[in-house]
Amino acid sequence: MESAGDTVMFVGALVFLVSAIGMLRLPDVYSRLSALTIAGSLSTGLVIIGLFLHQPSLGNALKLGLALLIQLVTTAVGGSAMARAGYLIGAPRNKHTLFDDLAVEGDHGGGDSRHPGYSRPSNGESGPENRT
């Protein structure tokens, strides 16, 4: 059982490593935050599961389950808050980003009342010319 725990924790550490490399290589703040939040949740979950496999008991299951739940909730909320803050201060997007679902929320009095997803390409149209 301990070797399975070691393996799961090692895989969790590898996910952390790949995330760290992604932080250096990804093009914009939004991609980096996505990689960070996904890897943070997955790798922490794997490490916690590995810890449980090392010392399985009901008490440890409750403690580690609570730690995992708190980690998943705070990672999701924190990642969303940081992405929203980056958007509001005007952090540059990757040139390959094709749509902006928050464009209507951030509209500066242009009077456009279309649906928030209006900037998505439709009817076969594609490309950055549809971005707002």
HELIX and SHEET records of a PDB file:
HELIX    1   1 GLU A    2  ARG A   25  1                                  24    
HELIX    2   2 VAL A   29  HIS A   54  1                                  26    
HELIX    3   3 LEU A   58  LEU A   88  1                                  31    
HELIX    4   4 PRO A  128  ASN A  130  5                                   3    
END                                                                             
